[in-house]
């Protein structure tokens, strides 16, 4: 909490308390039984965590990107997988709040901010992941509707959520031909693939989202035709901060678990905490965590302030934090020895849940490309 305002410390405390009482005790069960803890998330929404950086006039909390990062880091100490879904939901609500008309904001945002309804973000396709601008899902305009055809892959919440923010092609090839539509579950022609079996992130379902002559009113388009790719990228800048923040929470929890284990576990007649090699390892983990946290919070401030270098700072923070925090969780598991590989011990779940953060919201290879392009153009 160093450097935080009194309000931010209070947000952090509320989120940490919620994580400890409402999430951590159930984290393993949600993972093992693949439970999507909707009621728990609705309790979090009562604390203002369903639309953290959404404007208050439609039910949001109106907080800053830094406030948001602090909250997601704290919640992630209780269950990283569930918090990561909440971060995606928040990104979707922000897109509607920011780029939607007044009518759209008032139609969608209140029930999303309360998490009475849940949202999914639909960008990735079976043939276009990192190369998002080549997406093929098409929307042909017919009068006052679009007819949508195609499919999206790896959609968090897919099939269990109510609102789908979909990037689709309304024009020619490339990013300028992409628009953004908001779909609602139950629309004819909208269906879902099988529930994916994943290494981690098991407290949130993942499915393909399929469009077969799906008719969507033109009134459900966010922004103008051709603005979709810009909306998607602006959303992802925040999404990268959010997912990096979830990584910080997992790493923080893992450092504490390692610290406790080293104190309690004995080998060769004395606690592991007396071993200097392990002491040095723990010190490095804490140092790397602090460096990552400072980098994420710096990027969050830049994004909030609308700075010109915000996008590259978000990419740097996402790259650094997700790589470092995975390493911290993995090292914490190693310090547990054989116990770390047992599902009775929470550290293995943090390792599994955090691994995908190096892939989604733009792979870390793409983050390197963004940073390098910025440097070479400068």
C-alpha positions in Angstrom: 0.0 0.0 0.0 3.1 2.3 -0.1 2.3 5.5 -2.0 -1.5 5.0 -2.0 -4.0 7.5 -0.9 -6.2 6.8 2.1 -9.1 6.1 -0.3 -7.0 3.6 -2.2 -5.9 1.9 1.0 -9.6 1.5 1.9 -10.5 0.0 -1.5 -7.5 -2.3 -1.1 -8.6 -3.4 2.4 -12.2 -4.0 1.3 -11.0 -6.1 -1.7 -8.5 -8.1 0.4 -11.2 -8.8 3.0 -13.6 -10.0 0.4 -10.9 -12.1 -1.2 -10.0 -13.7 2.1 -13.6 -14.4 3.2 -15.6 -14.9 0.1 -13.1 -16.3 -2.5 -10.0 -18.0 -0.9 -12.0 -20.7 1.0 -13.8 -21.8 -2.2 -11.0 -21.3 -4.7 -10.0 -25.0 -4.8 -13.6 -26.2 -5.0 -14.4 -23.8 -7.9 -11.4 -25.1 -9.7 -12.0 -28.8 -9.1 -15.7 -28.7 -9.9 -15.5 -26.0 -12.6 -18.0 -23.8 -10.8 -18.7 -20.3 -12.2 -19.3 -18.5 -8.9 -21.9 -16.0 -10.1 -23.4 -15.3 -6.7 -20.0 -14.5 -5.3 -19.3 -12.1 -8.1 -22.7 -10.4 -7.5 -21.6 -9.9 -3.9 -18.4 -8.3 -5.2 -20.6 -6.1 -7.5 -22.5 -4.8 -4.4 -19.1 -3.4 -3.3 -18.8 -1.6 -6.6 -16.5 -4.1 -8.4 -18.9 -4.9 -11.3 -18.1 -1.6 -13.1 -15.1 -0.2 -11.4 -14.1 2.4 -14.0 -17.6 2.9 -15.4 -19.3 6.3 -14.9 -21.6 6.5 -11.8 -24.7 7.7 -13.7 -25.2 4.2 -15.1 -24.2 2.3 -11.9 -20.4 2.3 -12.1 -18.0 3.2 -9.4 -16.2 5.9 -11.4 -12.8 5.0 -10.1 -9.4 5.5 -11.8 -7.3 2.9 -13.6 -4.9 2.8 -10.7 -7.8 2.2 -8.2 -8.9 -0.6 -10.5 -5.4 -2.2 -10.6 -5.2 -2.1 -6.8 -8.7 -3.8 -6.5 -7.9 -6.5 -9.0 -4.6 -7.3 -7.4 -6.3 -7.6 -4.0 -9.2 -9.8 -5.3 -6.8 -12.0 -7.2 -5.1 -13.1 -3.9 -8.4 -14.9 -3.2 -9.0 -16.5 -6.6 -7.1 -15.4 -9.7 -9.3 -17.2 -12.2 -12.6 -15.6 -10.9 -10.9 -12.1 -10.7 -9.6 -12.5 -14.2 -13.1 -13.1 -15.5 -14.3 -10.0 -13.5 -11.6 -7.9 -15.2 -12.9 -9.0 -18.6 -16.4 -8.2 -17.6 -15.3 -4.8 -16.4 -13.6 -4.1 -19.7 -16.8 -4.9 -21.7 -18.9 -2.6 -19.5 -16.3 0.2 -19.9 -16.5 -0.3 -23.7 -20.3 0.2 -23.7 -20.0 3.1 -21.3 -17.3 4.9 -23.3 -18.3 4.2 -26.9 -22.1 3.6 -26.6 -24.9 6.1 -27.1 -26.8 7.3 -24.1 -29.6 4.9 -24.9 -27.1 2.0 -25.1 -25.4 3.0 -21.9 -28.7 3.1 -20.0 -29.9 -0.1 -21.6 -26.9 -2.3 -20.8 -24.7 -0.8 -18.1 -26.8 -0.8 -14.9 -27.5 -4.6 -15.1 -23.9 -5.2 -16.0 -22.5 -3.1 -13.2 -24.6 -5.0 -10.7 -23.5 -8.2 -12.4 -27.2 -9.2 -12.6 -26.0 -9.7 -16.2 -22.5 -10.8 -17.2 -20.5 -9.9 -20.3 -18.0 -11.6 -22.6 -15.4 -10.0 -25.0 -15.4 -11.6 -28.5 -12.3 -10.8 -30.5 -10.2 -13.9 -31.0 -11.2 -16.3 -33.8 -10.0 -19.9 -34.7 -7.8 -18.4 -37.4 -6.9 -15.0 -36.0 -5.4 -14.7 -32.5 -2.5 -12.3 -32.4 -3.4 -11.1 -35.9 -6.7 -9.7 -34.7 -7.0 -7.3 -37.7 -7.5 -10.3 -40.0 -10.7 -11.5 -38.3 -13.3 -13.0 -40.7 -16.6 -12.9 -38.7 -18.7 -10.8 -41.1 -21.7 -8.6 -40.5 -23.7 -7.8 -43.6 -26.1 -4.8 -43.3 -29.7 -5.4 -44.3 -31.9 -2.4 -43.6 -31.8 -1.7 -39.9 -30.1 -4.9 -39.0 -26.8 -6.8 -39.5 -26.6 -10.5 -40.4 -23.7 -11.9 -38.5 -21.8 -15.1 -39.6 -18.6 -16.6 -38.2 -17.2 -17.8 -34.9 -15.1 -16.7 -32.0 -12.7 -18.9 -30.0 -11.5 -19.0 -26.4 -14.3 -16.8 -25.1 -14.3 -16.4 -21.3 -17.8 -16.9 -19.9 -19.0 -18.0 -23.3 -22.4 -19.7 -23.0 -23.0 -18.7 -19.4 -22.9 -14.9 -19.9 -25.7 -12.6 -21.2 -24.0 -9.9 -23.2 -21.3 -10.4 -26.0 -19.2 -7.5 -27.2 -18.3 -8.7 -30.7 -15.7 -7.5 -33.2 -16.8 -8.2 -36.8 -16.1 -7.2 -40.3 -18.6 -4.8 -41.9 -16.1 -3.4 -44.5 -13.0 -4.4 -46.4 -9.9 -6.2 -45.2 -7.7 -4.8 -42.4 -8.5 -2.9 -39.2 -10.6 -0.2 -40.9 -13.2 -2.7 -41.9 -14.0 -3.8 -38.4 -17.0 -2.7 -36.3 -18.3 -3.5 -32.8 -21.7 -5.1 -32.1 -23.3 -5.9 -28.7 -25.2 -9.2 -28.8 -27.6 -10.6 -26.2 -27.9 -14.2 -25.3 -31.0 -15.7 -26.9 -30.7 -13.9 -30.2 -31.6 -16.3 -33.0 -28.5 -17.6 -34.7 -26.2 -17.2 -31.6 -24.9 -20.5 -30.3 -21.9 -21.9 -28.4 -19.4 -24.7 -28.7 -18.4 -27.3 -26.1 -17.0 -26.2 -22.8 -13.2 -26.3 -23.1 -11.0 -28.3 -20.7 -8.3 -26.0 -19.4 -5.1 -26.3 -17.4 -6.3 -23.4 -15.1 -9.0 -20.7 -15.1 -11.5 -23.4 -14.3 -13.8 -21.2 -12.3 -14.9 -19.5 -15.6 -16.2 -21.4 -18.6 -14.6 -21.0 -22.0 -16.4 -21.8 -25.2 -16.5 -20.9 -28.9 -19.2 -18.4 -29.8 -20.9 -19.2 -33.1 -23.0 -16.9 -35.4 -25.2 -18.4 -38.0 -27.3 -15.8 -39.8 -27.5 -14.0 -36.4 -29.7 -10.9 -36.8 -28.5 -7.9 -34.8 -30.2 -4.5 -34.7 -28.0 -1.6 -36.1 -28.9 0.0 -32.8 -26.6 -2.5 -31.1 -23.5 -1.2 -32.8 -21.0 0.6 -30.6 -19.6 3.7 -32.3 -19.4 4.2 -36.0 -18.8 1.5 -38.7 -15.1 0.9 -39.0 -14.4 2.0 -35.4 -14.4 -1.5 -34.0 -10.6 -2.2 -34.1 -9.9 1.1 -32.4 -12.4 0.2 -29.6 -10.9 -3.2 -29.3 -7.3 -1.9 -28.9 -8.3 0.8 -26.4 -10.1 -1.8 -24.4 -7.1 -4.1 -24.5 -4.8 -1.4 -23.1 -6.9 -1.4 -20.0 -7.3 -5.2 -20.2 -3.5 -5.6 -20.2 -3.3 -3.6 -17.0 -6.1 -5.6 -15.5 -4.6 -9.0 -16.2 -1.2 -7.8 -15.1 -2.8 -6.8 -11.8 -4.4 -10.2 -11.4 -0.9 -11.7 -11.9 0.4 -9.4 -9.1 -2.2 -10.8 -6.7 -1.4 -14.4 -7.5 2.3 -13.7 -7.0 1.7 -11.8 -3.7 -0.3 -14.7 -2.4 2.4 -17.2 -3.5 5.1 -15.3 -1.7 3.1 -15.4 1.5 2.5 -19.1 1.1 6.2 -19.7 0.5 7.1 -17.6 3.5 4.8 -19.6 5.7 6.0 -23.0 4.3 9.7 -22.1 4.9 8.9 -21.2 8.5 6.9 -24.3 9.3 8.7 -27.1 7.2 11.8 -28.6 8.7 14.6 -30.5 6.9 17.9 -31.7 8.4 16.7 -30.7 11.8 15.9 -27.1 11.3 13.3 -24.9 9.5 13.8 -24.3 5.8 13.8 -20.6 6.6 17.3 -21.0 8.0 18.6 -22.0 4.6 20.4 -19.0 3.1 19.8 -20.2 -0.5 16.0 -20.2 0.2 16.2 -16.9 2.0 17.9 -15.3 -1.1 15.2 -16.9 -3.3 12.4 -15.4 -1.2 14.1 -12.0 -1.2 14.4 -12.1 -5.0 10.7 -13.1 -5.3 9.6 -10.1 -3.2 11.9 -7.8 -5.1 10.6 -8.9 -8.5 7.0 -8.6 -7.2 7.6 -5.0 -6.1 9.2 -4.1 -9.4 6.3 -5.5 -11.4 3.8 -3.8 -9.1 5.5 -0.4 -9.6 5.5 -0.9 -13.4 1.9 -1.8 -13.5 0.8 1.1 -11.4 2.9 3.5 -13.5 1.2 2.2 -16.7 -2.2 2.5 -15.0 -1.5 6.2 -14.2 -0.4 6.8 -17.8 -3.6 5.3 -19.2 -5.8 7.2 -16.8 -4.0 10.5 -17.8 -4.3 9.7 -21.5 -0.6 10.0 -22.0 0.8 9.4 -25.5 3.1 6.6 -24.3 0.2 4.8 -22.4 -0.2 2.0 -24.9 3.5 1.1 -24.9 3.7 1.3 -21.1 0.7 -1.0 -20.8 2.4 -3.5 -23.1 5.7 -3.3 -21.1 3.8 -3.7 -17.9 1.8 -6.7 -19.1 4.9 -8.3 -20.5 7.0 -7.8 -17.4 4.4 -8.4 -14.8 3.0 -11.6 -16.3 6.4 -13.1 -16.9 7.8 -12.2 -13.5 4.8 -13.1 -11.6 4.5 -16.6 -13.2 8.2 -17.1 -12.3 7.4 -16.0 -8.7 4.5 -18.5 -8.4 6.5 -21.2 -10.0 9.4 -20.6 -7.6 7.0 -20.6 -4.6 5.8 -24.1 -5.8 9.4 -25.2 -6.0 10.0 -24.1 -2.4 7.1 -26.3 -1.3 8.9 -29.3 -2.7 6.7 -32.3 -3.4 3.9 -30.7 -1.4 3.7 -27.9 -4.0 2.6 -30.4 -6.6 -0.4 -31.5 -4.5 -3.8 -30.0 -5.1 -4.3 -29.7 -1.3 -1.8 -26.8 -1.5 -3.0 -23.6 -3.1 0.3 -22.6 -4.7 -0.1 -25.1 -7.6 -3.5 -23.5 -8.5 -1.9 -20.0 -8.6 0.7 -21.4 -11.0 -2.0 -23.0 -13.3 -4.3 -20.0 -13.2 -1.6 -17.4 -13.9 0.1 -19.3 -16.8 -2.4 -18.1 -19.4 -1.8 -14.5 -18.5 1.3 -14.6 -20.7 -0.9 -15.6 -23.7 -4.2 -13.6 -23.5 -4.9 -9.9 -23.9 -2.1 -10.1 -26.5 0.6 -12.7 -26.2 3.9 -11.5 -24.6 5.5 -12.0 -28.0 3.1 -9.4 -29.3 3.9 -7.1 -26.4 7.6 -7.3 -27.4 6.6 -6.4 -31.0 4.6 -3.3 -29.8 7.5 -2.1 -27.6 10.1 -2.7 -30.3 8.0 -1.0 -33.0 7.6 2.0 -30.7 11.4 2.2 -30.0 12.4 1.8 -33.7 9.8 4.4 -34.9 11.0 6.9 -32.2 
